[in-house]
């Protein structure tokens, strides 16, 4: 199934959460933080949103840093995705 976001929405797939700390401590699933770095899976066309012209600046395949609790989590075909607005993306990770 394909997801085609509308307006200035972006679909991202989170990277795996770290399982060990830098010091080597193994984390349980309850102690893992929600990952903020994700890969862009689909990008909406932009256009007029709330009366303003929105140009999309992210592309499919970009690694991005998203706001921690932004977007709506969805599950399709056993995969977890987040749909959020472009302005909830804080940076592109290079």
Secondary structure, DSSP 8 states (H G I E B T S, - for coil): ------TTEEEEEE----SB-TT--B--TTT-----EEEEEEE---EEETTEEE-----TT-EEEE-TT-SEEEEETTEEEEEEEGGGEEEEE-
